[in-house]
């Protein structure tokens, strides 16, 4: 069984930064891709970014490209999301996911992820 736990969320002002973390534990089939999604109240879960198994390839939603950076440390079983220049529209619960899909556009779909964390709240005030 795989367990994902997010942390690092909080309430910040527009323009501030946050760094989200996702710890990964349990038996995972390597290699595996990881992703970040978010869900705002009344909206569907949406893709934020994904990273391949060794961190060499990343993909981002247009709305966050250039402001958010995804990275991973396989030695520590950690996934990160550095969030800069935050905007009120970034307010949401952020989830990390683990996928056994190799790499590609499919990772923009939540259906490609086999495991999810419980989420961490990010609130950005104007």
FIRO-213842 format. One record per residue: residue in one letter; chain; x, y, z of N, C-alpha, C, O in turn. Coordinates in pm, 1 decimal. Each point is the difference from the previous one (the first is absolute). Layout:
BEGIN
+------+-----+----------+----------+----------+----------+----------+----------+----------+----------+----------+----------+----------+----------+
| type | mol |      n_u |      n_v |      n_w |     ca_u |     ca_v |     ca_w |      c_u |      c_v |      c_w |      o_u |      o_v |      o_w |
+------+-----+----------+----------+----------+----------+----------+----------+----------+----------+----------+----------+----------+----------+
|    a |   A |        X |        Y |        Z |        X |        Y |        Z |        X |        Y |        Z |        X |        Y |        Z |
...
+------+-----+----------+----------+----------+----------+----------+----------+----------+----------+----------+----------+----------+----------+
END
This chain:
BEGIN
+------+-----+----------+----------+----------+----------+----------+----------+----------+----------+----------+----------+----------+----------+
| type | mol |      n_u |      n_v |      n_w |     ca_u |     ca_v |     ca_w |      c_u |      c_v |      c_w |      o_u |      o_v |      o_w |
+------+-----+----------+----------+----------+----------+----------+----------+----------+----------+----------+----------+----------+----------+
|    x |   A |     83.8 |   -119.3 |      0.0 |    -83.8 |    119.3 |      0.0 |     87.3 |    124.3 |      0.0 |    100.5 |      7.4 |     70.7 |
|    x |   A |   -140.7 |     89.7 |   -151.2 |     73.8 |    125.4 |    -12.4 |    -74.2 |    109.1 |     75.1 |   -122.5 |      8.9 |     -7.8 |
|    x |   A |    195.3 |     73.2 |     79.8 |    -57.8 |    111.7 |     73.1 |     67.1 |    130.1 |    -41.7 |    122.7 |      7.7 |     -6.9 |
|    x |   A |   -202.9 |     94.1 |    -20.7 |     50.0 |    132.6 |    -36.0 |    -53.6 |    100.3 |    101.8 |   -118.5 |     -1.2 |     33.5 |
|    x |   A |    206.1 |     87.0 |     14.7 |    -41.3 |    100.2 |     98.5 |     54.4 |    135.7 |    -40.8 |    121.2 |     19.9 |     -7.8 |
|    x |   A |   -212.3 |     73.2 |    -18.1 |     39.8 |    135.9 |    -36.5 |     16.6 |     87.2 |    123.9 |    -60.9 |    -24.8 |    104.0 |
|    x |   A |    144.1 |    126.7 |   -117.2 |     18.1 |     98.2 |    106.0 |     49.1 |    130.3 |    -61.0 |     39.1 |      3.9 |   -116.6 |
|    x |   A |    -41.4 |    102.7 |    195.9 |     55.4 |    126.9 |    -44.5 |   -101.1 |    104.0 |    -41.5 |     37.2 |    112.9 |    -31.8 |
|    x |   A |   -165.0 |   -148.3 |     31.5 |   -101.8 |     97.6 |    -37.0 |    -14.0 |    108.8 |    105.5 |     55.9 |    -10.0 |    109.2 |
|    x |   A |   -130.3 |    112.7 |   -142.9 |    -21.4 |    109.0 |     94.0 |    -74.5 |    115.1 |    -64.2 |    -48.0 |     -9.7 |   -113.0 |
|    x |   A |     39.2 |    119.5 |    187.9 |    -66.3 |    121.3 |    -48.5 |    105.8 |    107.2 |    -22.1 |     76.1 |     32.7 |     91.0 |
|    x |   A |    -71.7 |     21.4 |   -210.8 |    100.8 |     99.6 |    -35.4 |    -64.9 |    112.8 |    -79.0 |   -114.3 |    -10.5 |    -44.4 |
|    x |   A |    190.0 |    118.4 |     27.9 |    -46.8 |    110.9 |    -82.7 |     43.2 |    -20.1 |   -144.2 |     96.9 |    -70.4 |    -28.4 |
|    x |   A |   -169.3 |    132.6 |    -60.5 |     35.2 |     -5.1 |   -142.0 |    143.5 |     47.1 |    -18.6 |     42.0 |     99.7 |     58.7 |
|    x |   A |     33.2 |   -173.0 |   -141.5 |    139.6 |     31.8 |    -23.8 |     97.2 |    -77.9 |     86.2 |    119.6 |     -4.1 |    -28.9 |
|    x |   A |   -169.7 |    -57.5 |    134.0 |     84.6 |    -79.5 |     89.5 |     31.0 |   -137.0 |    -61.3 |    -48.4 |    -35.1 |   -107.6 |
|    x |   A |    130.3 |    -40.1 |    180.2 |     40.5 |   -133.7 |    -45.7 |    -34.4 |   -104.7 |    106.5 |     -9.5 |     30.4 |    118.9 |
|    x |   A |     -8.3 |   -152.1 |   -164.3 |    -17.5 |   -116.2 |     85.4 |     70.6 |   -117.6 |    -64.2 |     15.4 |     -5.9 |   -122.0 |
|    x |   A |     27.7 |    -88.5 |    206.1 |     56.6 |   -124.4 |    -51.1 |    -78.5 |   -116.1 |     58.9 |      0.4 |    -22.3 |    121.0 |
|    x |   A |    -67.6 |    -51.0 |   -209.0 |    -73.0 |   -118.8 |     42.0 |     90.3 |   -122.1 |     -8.5 |     86.0 |     -9.5 |    -87.6 |
|    x |   A |   -107.2 |    -83.8 |    180.1 |     74.4 |   -125.0 |     -0.6 |    -97.0 |   -116.7 |     -0.8 |   -112.9 |     11.1 |     47.7 |
|    x |   A |    157.9 |   -122.2 |   -101.9 |    -78.5 |   -122.9 |     -1.9 |     94.5 |   -114.8 |     33.3 |     93.2 |    -28.9 |    -75.2 |
|    x |   A |   -117.9 |    -35.6 |    187.6 |     83.6 |   -114.4 |     36.7 |    -64.7 |   -127.7 |    -51.0 |   -122.0 |    -15.9 |      4.2 |
|    x |   A |    206.0 |    -74.4 |    -52.4 |    -46.5 |   -123.9 |    -62.7 |     51.2 |   -117.3 |     82.5 |    119.5 |     -8.5 |     28.0 |
|    x |   A |   -207.5 |    -80.8 |     10.6 |     42.1 |   -117.0 |     75.9 |    -75.5 |   -121.6 |    -50.1 |   -103.0 |     11.5 |    -66.4 |
|    x |   A |    156.8 |   -129.7 |    100.0 |    -61.4 |   -123.9 |    -42.5 |     70.4 |    -60.2 |   -120.1 |    105.3 |     47.7 |    -42.5 |
|    x |   A |   -163.9 |   -151.4 |    -10.9 |     60.8 |    -71.9 |   -112.0 |    -44.5 |     62.5 |   -131.7 |   -117.6 |     -5.2 |    -36.1 |
|    x |   A |    212.4 |     63.7 |    -34.3 |    -29.1 |     60.5 |   -129.1 |     72.3 |    -75.0 |   -109.1 |    109.7 |    -51.7 |     21.2 |
|    x |   A |   -170.2 |     45.6 |   -136.5 |     63.4 |    -63.4 |   -114.3 |     78.3 |    106.6 |    -73.9 |    -59.4 |     86.2 |    -64.8 |
|    x |   A |    188.8 |    -89.9 |     73.0 |     80.6 |     97.5 |    -70.3 |     23.3 |    -47.2 |   -142.7 |      7.6 |   -120.6 |    -23.9 |
|    x |   A |      3.8 |    212.7 |    -71.8 |    -14.9 |    143.7 |     19.0 |   -146.7 |     42.7 |      1.7 |    -86.7 |    -71.8 |    -49.9 |
|    x |   A |     59.4 |    189.2 |    107.7 |   -134.7 |     52.2 |      2.3 |      3.0 |    151.1 |    -16.2 |     93.0 |     67.1 |     44.8 |
|    x |   A |   -194.9 |    -15.7 |   -108.9 |    -14.7 |    144.3 |    -15.6 |    -83.8 |     55.0 |    115.7 |    -74.8 |    -73.3 |     64.8 |
|    x |   A |     88.7 |    202.2 |    -40.8 |    -75.5 |     65.8 |    106.1 |    -65.4 |    125.8 |    -55.5 |     43.5 |     54.7 |   -101.3 |
|    x |   A |   -146.4 |    -10.7 |    168.0 |    -67.2 |    121.2 |    -45.0 |    -61.5 |     77.3 |    115.2 |    -24.0 |    -54.0 |    108.0 |
|    x |   A |     -0.8 |    181.1 |   -133.6 |    -75.5 |     86.0 |     90.9 |   -129.0 |     43.3 |    -69.7 |     -0.2 |     39.2 |   -116.7 |
|    x |   A |   -107.5 |    -47.5 |    190.8 |   -130.1 |     47.8 |    -45.6 |    -55.1 |     93.4 |    107.3 |     49.7 |      2.2 |    112.6 |
|    x |   A |   -151.8 |     74.4 |   -147.6 |    -64.5 |     84.7 |     98.8 |   -149.6 |      2.3 |    -24.8 |    -48.1 |    -23.9 |   -110.7 |
|    x |   A |    -23.5 |     53.5 |    218.0 |   -145.2 |      5.1 |     -9.9 |    -51.5 |    116.7 |     82.2 |     17.8 |      4.9 |    121.7 |
|    x |   A |    -81.7 |     88.5 |   -189.8 |    -61.5 |    114.7 |     65.9 |   -145.6 |    -32.8 |     32.4 |    -57.8 |    -89.1 |    -62.2 |
|    x |   A |     -2.2 |    158.8 |    157.6 |   -139.8 |    -27.2 |     36.2 |    -92.0 |      8.5 |   -120.2 |      2.4 |     98.1 |    -74.4 |
|    x |   A |    -83.3 |   -200.9 |     55.8 |    -96.5 |     -1.1 |   -108.6 |     56.7 |    -31.6 |   -136.8 |    -71.3 |      5.2 |   -100.2 |
|    x |   A |    199.5 |    -37.8 |     96.1 |     64.3 |    -29.7 |   -128.5 |     58.5 |   -140.7 |     -0.4 |     20.1 |    -61.3 |    104.8 |
|    x |   A |      6.3 |     12.1 |   -224.5 |     60.1 |   -131.6 |    -13.1 |    149.9 |      7.5 |     29.7 |     61.5 |    106.4 |     -6.7 |
|    x |   A |     -5.0 |   -222.0 |     39.4 |    144.3 |     -7.4 |     21.4 |     70.0 |     28.5 |   -132.4 |    -34.4 |    -58.3 |   -102.9 |
|    x |   A |    132.5 |    147.8 |    105.7 |     68.6 |     38.0 |   -122.5 |    150.3 |    -24.8 |     10.2 |     59.1 |      5.7 |    107.8 |
|    x |   A |     -1.1 |    -32.5 |   -220.9 |    143.3 |    -27.4 |    -12.8 |     81.7 |    125.3 |     27.1 |    -32.7 |    108.6 |    -48.1 |
|    x |   A |    139.5 |   -124.8 |    125.7 |     93.9 |    109.3 |     25.0 |    132.9 |    -28.8 |    -67.9 |     49.8 |     82.0 |    -77.2 |
|    x |   A |      7.5 |   -198.1 |    105.8 |    128.7 |    -35.3 |    -59.2 |     31.3 |   -145.7 |     23.2 |    -57.8 |    -63.9 |     88.0 |
|    x |   A |    149.8 |     11.2 |   -167.4 |     41.3 |   -138.8 |     14.1 |    150.0 |     -9.2 |    -22.2 |     61.6 |     89.6 |    -57.7 |
|    x |   A |     -3.9 |   -199.8 |    104.4 |    144.1 |    -21.1 |    -12.7 |     24.6 |   -148.0 |    -23.2 |    -67.1 |    -85.3 |     58.2 |
|    x |   A |    164.5 |     55.4 |   -144.1 |     25.2 |   -141.0 |    -29.0 |     82.5 |    -62.5 |    111.5 |     30.9 |     65.6 |     99.6 |
|    x |   A |      4.8 |   -192.6 |   -116.5 |     55.6 |    -75.4 |    111.4 |    132.1 |     54.6 |     51.0 |     27.1 |    -10.3 |    119.7 |
|    x |   A |     55.8 |     67.7 |   -204.9 |    131.4 |     46.2 |     45.7 |     10.6 |    152.4 |      4.7 |    107.9 |     53.9 |     24.2 |
|    x |   A |   -219.4 |     15.4 |    -47.2 |      2.5 |    145.1 |      7.2 |     51.0 |     69.3 |   -123.7 |     11.6 |    122.5 |     -1.0 |
|    x |   A |     19.0 |   -196.7 |   -102.9 |     57.0 |     59.8 |   -120.8 |   -104.5 |     67.3 |    -87.4 |     33.8 |     83.7 |    -83.8 |
|    x |   A |   -159.3 |   -119.1 |    102.2 |   -107.2 |     56.2 |    -82.3 |   -112.4 |     49.9 |     90.0 |    -39.0 |    -66.4 |     96.0 |
|    x |   A |    -11.9 |    184.4 |   -128.9 |   -112.5 |     58.0 |     74.3 |   -101.8 |     56.7 |    -97.9 |     31.7 |     28.5 |   -115.4 |
|    x |   A |   -152.4 |    -13.1 |    163.0 |   -107.9 |     56.9 |    -78.8 |    -84.6 |     85.0 |     94.1 |    -18.3 |    -35.3 |    116.5 |
|    x |   A |    -33.5 |    147.7 |   -167.2 |    -76.9 |     91.3 |     83.4 |   -126.1 |     46.6 |    -71.3 |     -5.3 |      8.2 |   -122.7 |
|    x |   A |    -94.9 |     21.6 |    202.6 |   -117.2 |     67.2 |    -53.3 |     40.1 |    142.1 |    -39.9 |     87.1 |     60.6 |     62.5 |
|    x |   A |   -150.8 |     -8.5 |   -166.1 |     33.8 |    134.2 |    -47.5 |    -18.2 |    105.2 |    109.4 |     72.6 |     99.4 |      4.3 |
|    x |   A |   -168.8 |   -121.7 |     82.7 |    -32.4 |     99.1 |    102.4 |    108.8 |     14.9 |    106.4 |      2.8 |     99.0 |     73.0 |
|    x |   A |     86.7 |   -197.6 |    -64.5 |    102.7 |      5.6 |    105.1 |    141.8 |      1.6 |    -56.1 |     95.7 |     22.5 |     74.1 |
|    x |   A |    -81.7 |    -45.8 |   -202.2 |    133.8 |     -9.1 |    -58.9 |     76.9 |    130.3 |     24.6 |    -51.7 |    109.4 |    -22.4 |
|    x |   A |    175.1 |   -123.4 |     68.4 |     84.3 |    116.1 |     28.3 |     -9.6 |     47.7 |    144.1 |     85.3 |     76.4 |     45.4 |
|    x |   A |   -187.9 |   -120.2 |     27.4 |    -16.7 |     39.1 |    141.4 |     17.4 |   -119.1 |     94.3 |     51.3 |     15.1 |    110.9 |
|    x |   A |    -93.6 |   -132.1 |   -154.8 |      7.6 |   -119.3 |     83.3 |    101.9 |    -96.7 |    -58.6 |      9.0 |    -15.6 |   -121.7 |
|    x |   A |     66.9 |    -48.6 |    208.4 |    103.1 |    -93.7 |    -42.8 |    -13.0 |   -129.3 |     79.1 |     -2.0 |      1.0 |    123.0 |
|    x |   A |     -6.8 |   -112.1 |   -194.9 |     -9.5 |   -131.2 |     62.4 |    136.9 |    -66.9 |     -2.2 |     74.1 |     10.6 |    -97.7 |
|    x |   A |    -41.8 |    -79.4 |    206.5 |    127.1 |    -71.2 |      7.6 |    -18.6 |   -121.9 |     89.8 |   -100.6 |    -12.3 |     69.9 |
|    x |   A |    198.6 |    -77.2 |    -72.9 |     -7.5 |   -119.0 |     82.3 |    137.6 |    -40.6 |     48.2 |    100.5 |     30.7 |    -64.1 |
|    x |   A |    -95.8 |    -99.5 |    176.5 |    123.3 |    -54.3 |     56.9 |    -28.0 |   -146.9 |     28.0 |    -56.6 |    -34.3 |    103.8 |
|    x |   A |     96.2 |    -52.0 |   -196.5 |    -31.3 |   -141.8 |     13.7 |     73.2 |    -64.2 |    118.1 |    -49.9 |    -95.6 |     59.4 |
|    x |   A |    166.0 |    147.0 |    -25.9 |     74.2 |    -55.9 |    113.3 |    -75.4 |     21.2 |    131.0 |      9.9 |    -81.0 |     92.1 |
|    x |   A |    -85.2 |    190.4 |    -84.8 |    -77.7 |     31.6 |    120.1 |   -147.6 |    -33.5 |    -15.8 |    -78.8 |     21.3 |     92.2 |
|    x |   A |     40.6 |    -73.9 |   -209.2 |   -140.9 |    -31.2 |    -28.7 |    -88.6 |    121.5 |     21.5 |   -101.1 |     -6.1 |     69.9 |
|    x |   A |    141.7 |    117.6 |   -132.2 |    -72.1 |    124.9 |     15.9 |    -31.7 |     62.7 |   -134.6 |     76.0 |    -14.0 |    -95.8 |
|    x |   A |   -188.2 |     83.0 |     89.5 |    -42.7 |     79.6 |   -114.2 |    -24.8 |    140.8 |     52.0 |    -48.7 |     18.2 |    111.5 |
|    x |   A |     83.1 |     82.2 |   -193.8 |    -13.9 |    138.5 |     43.0 |    -73.6 |     83.2 |   -104.7 |     -1.3 |    -33.9 |   -118.3 |
|    x |   A |    -59.9 |    143.2 |    163.7 |    -57.9 |     98.8 |    -89.6 |     36.7 |    137.2 |     55.0 |    -55.6 |     44.3 |    100.5 |
|    x |   A |    149.0 |     22.2 |   -166.5 |     37.4 |    135.8 |     36.8 |    -96.1 |     95.2 |    -69.0 |    -13.2 |     -0.9 |   -122.4 |
|    x |   A |    -53.6 |     82.8 |    202.1 |   -103.4 |     87.7 |    -51.8 |     42.3 |    144.8 |     24.0 |      7.3 |     44.4 |    114.6 |
|    x |   A |     20.1 |     28.0 |   -220.6 |     40.0 |    139.9 |      7.9 |   -106.3 |     89.9 |    -63.1 |    -84.0 |    -45.0 |    -78.0 |
|    x |   A |     90.0 |    172.8 |    113.8 |    -93.0 |     98.6 |    -57.3 |   -144.2 |    -49.0 |      6.6 |    -72.6 |      2.5 |    -99.4 |
|    x |   A |     33.2 |    -46.6 |    216.8 |   -133.3 |    -57.6 |     15.7 |   -109.6 |    102.6 |    -24.9 |     14.7 |    118.7 |     29.4 |
|    x |   A |   -124.3 |   -168.1 |    -84.1 |   -114.9 |     82.9 |    -32.4 |   -123.1 |    -51.9 |     73.9 |     -3.4 |   -117.0 |     38.2 |
|    x |   A |    -96.7 |    200.8 |    -17.3 |   -122.4 |    -48.8 |     66.7 |    -61.8 |   -119.9 |    -71.7 |    -58.0 |    -87.5 |     64.2 |
|    x |   A |     70.1 |     83.2 |   -195.2 |    -57.6 |   -112.8 |    -74.1 |     75.9 |   -131.1 |     20.3 |    -43.9 |   -104.7 |    -47.8 |
|    x |   A |    155.9 |    109.2 |    117.4 |     71.4 |   -122.8 |     35.7 |    -59.2 |    -65.1 |    125.1 |     40.2 |   -110.2 |     37.2 |
|    x |   A |   -134.3 |    176.9 |     27.0 |    -62.4 |    -54.3 |    119.9 |    -71.7 |   -130.3 |    -31.1 |    -87.0 |     -5.2 |    -87.0 |
|    x |   A |    124.7 |   -100.8 |    159.6 |    -57.2 |   -132.9 |    -23.8 |     61.1 |    -97.8 |     99.5 |     93.2 |     33.2 |     73.3 |
|    x |   A |   -147.0 |   -152.4 |    -72.5 |     65.7 |   -111.8 |     68.3 |     92.1 |    -64.9 |   -102.6 |    -42.3 |    -31.1 |   -111.3 |
|    x |   A |    167.1 |     11.0 |    148.6 |     99.5 |    -57.4 |    -89.1 |     26.1 |   -145.0 |     38.3 |     21.8 |    -32.9 |    116.6 |
|    x |   A |    -24.7 |    -53.4 |   -219.2 |     17.6 |   -143.6 |     18.1 |    121.1 |    -48.3 |    -80.0 |     24.0 |     45.8 |   -111.6 |
|    x |   A |     51.3 |   -138.4 |    169.7 |    103.1 |    -67.2 |    -78.2 |    -51.7 |   -139.2 |    -36.9 |    -76.2 |    -62.0 |     74.2 |
|    x |   A |    119.8 |     15.7 |   -190.0 |    -42.5 |   -129.9 |    -49.1 |    117.4 |    -78.4 |    -55.8 |     98.4 |     58.0 |    -45.9 |
|    x |   A |   -109.3 |   -189.5 |     50.3 |    102.4 |    -90.4 |    -52.7 |    -59.9 |    -81.5 |   -113.0 |   -108.4 |    -56.7 |     14.1 |
|    x |   A |    178.7 |     50.8 |   -125.6 |    -49.5 |    -70.8 |   -117.2 |    101.0 |   -103.1 |    -47.1 |    120.9 |     22.1 |      7.1 |
|    x |   A |   -171.4 |   -134.8 |    -55.1 |     87.9 |    -99.7 |    -59.7 |      9.7 |     17.9 |   -151.6 |     64.1 |    -79.7 |    -68.5 |
|    x |   A |   -127.7 |    184.3 |     17.2 |     15.1 |     35.3 |   -140.4 |    140.1 |     52.1 |    -21.9 |     51.3 |     76.0 |     82.1 |
|    x |   A |     12.9 |   -116.4 |   -193.5 |    137.1 |     41.2 |    -23.7 |     16.5 |    149.8 |     -8.5 |     52.4 |     62.4 |     92.3 |
|    x |   A |    -95.3 |     -5.7 |   -199.3 |      9.6 |    145.7 |    -18.0 |    -84.5 |     39.1 |   -120.1 |    -11.4 |    -75.6 |    -96.4 |
|    x |   A |    -47.2 |    193.2 |    102.9 |    -77.2 |     48.7 |   -113.0 |   -117.4 |     85.5 |     41.5 |    -20.0 |     28.3 |    118.2 |
|    x |   A |    -57.3 |     12.4 |   -217.2 |   -111.8 |     91.0 |     24.6 |   -107.4 |    -63.4 |     87.2 |    -78.8 |     71.1 |     62.2 |
|    x |   A |     74.6 |   -202.5 |    -56.8 |    -99.7 |    -67.9 |     83.5 |      9.3 |     42.5 |    145.6 |    -98.9 |     -5.0 |     73.2 |
|    x |   A |    218.0 |     47.0 |    -31.2 |     18.8 |     37.2 |    139.1 |    -71.3 |    129.3 |     35.9 |     -0.4 |     39.2 |    116.7 |
|    x |   A |    -59.6 |     27.5 |   -213.5 |    -82.4 |    117.3 |     28.3 |   -139.0 |    -41.0 |     48.4 |    -78.2 |     84.4 |     43.9 |
|    x |   A |     48.3 |   -212.0 |    -51.8 |   -129.4 |    -51.2 |     44.5 |     13.5 |    -66.1 |    136.1 |     90.9 |    -79.7 |     22.5 |
|    x |   A |   -182.6 |    113.5 |     68.8 |      2.8 |    -58.5 |    133.6 |    -21.4 |   -151.4 |     -5.0 |     39.7 |    -70.9 |     92.5 |
|    x |   A |   -101.7 |     21.3 |   -198.8 |    -27.0 |   -144.1 |    -10.1 |    128.5 |    -81.7 |    -10.1 |     -1.2 |   -120.1 |     27.0 |
|    x |   A |    111.5 |    183.1 |    -65.4 |    125.8 |    -72.3 |    -18.1 |     73.2 |    -24.8 |    131.8 |    103.5 |    -66.7 |      1.5 |
|    x |   A |   -155.1 |    118.8 |    107.3 |     69.3 |     -9.9 |    127.8 |    -65.0 |   -107.8 |     87.2 |   -121.8 |     -3.1 |     17.8 |
|    x |   A |    206.4 |    -84.7 |     35.6 |    -49.5 |   -112.4 |     78.7 |    -13.6 |     34.2 |    147.9 |    -80.7 |    -60.2 |     70.8 |
|    x |   A |    159.5 |    156.8 |    -24.1 |     -0.2 |     33.5 |    142.0 |     -3.6 |    152.2 |     15.9 |     55.8 |     74.5 |    -80.6 |
|    x |   A |   -123.3 |    -31.1 |    187.6 |    -14.0 |    141.4 |     30.3 |     25.9 |     25.9 |    148.3 |    -22.4 |    -87.0 |     84.2 |
|    x |   A |     69.2 |    206.5 |    -53.9 |      7.1 |     44.4 |    137.9 |   -131.6 |     61.5 |     42.1 |    -95.7 |      3.7 |    -77.4 |
|    x |   A |     91.1 |     44.4 |    200.4 |   -123.1 |     55.4 |     54.4 |    -17.8 |    147.9 |    -32.6 |   -108.0 |     55.8 |     19.0 |
|    x |   A |    214.4 |      7.3 |    -68.2 |     -8.1 |    140.0 |    -41.4 |     46.4 |     97.0 |    106.2 |     -4.4 |    -29.2 |    119.5 |
|    x |   A |     49.2 |    145.7 |   -164.8 |     39.8 |    107.9 |     89.7 |    -58.3 |    130.9 |    -53.8 |      7.6 |     26.8 |   -119.9 |
|    x |   A |    -64.9 |     53.5 |    207.4 |    -70.1 |    121.2 |    -41.0 |     97.9 |    114.5 |    -24.1 |     88.4 |     26.4 |     81.6 |
|    x |   A |   -105.8 |     40.5 |   -194.4 |     73.8 |    121.8 |    -30.7 |   -102.1 |    110.9 |    -20.8 |    -90.0 |    -12.6 |    -83.1 |
|    x |   A |    103.7 |    120.3 |    157.9 |    -89.5 |    114.0 |    -11.4 |     84.0 |    124.0 |    -26.4 |     93.8 |     29.8 |     73.9 |
|    x |   A |   -128.7 |     42.7 |   -180.9 |     75.0 |    119.9 |    -37.9 |    -94.8 |    118.9 |      8.5 |   -102.2 |      4.4 |    -68.5 |
|    x |   A |    137.0 |     91.6 |    153.0 |    -80.9 |    120.2 |     18.8 |     54.8 |    112.5 |    -86.9 |    120.9 |     12.8 |    -19.7 |
|    x |   A |   -213.4 |     68.8 |    -31.8 |     40.4 |    114.6 |    -79.8 |     64.6 |    103.7 |     88.3 |     41.4 |    105.3 |    -48.5 |
+------+-----+----------+----------+----------+----------+----------+----------+----------+----------+----------+----------+----------+----------+
END
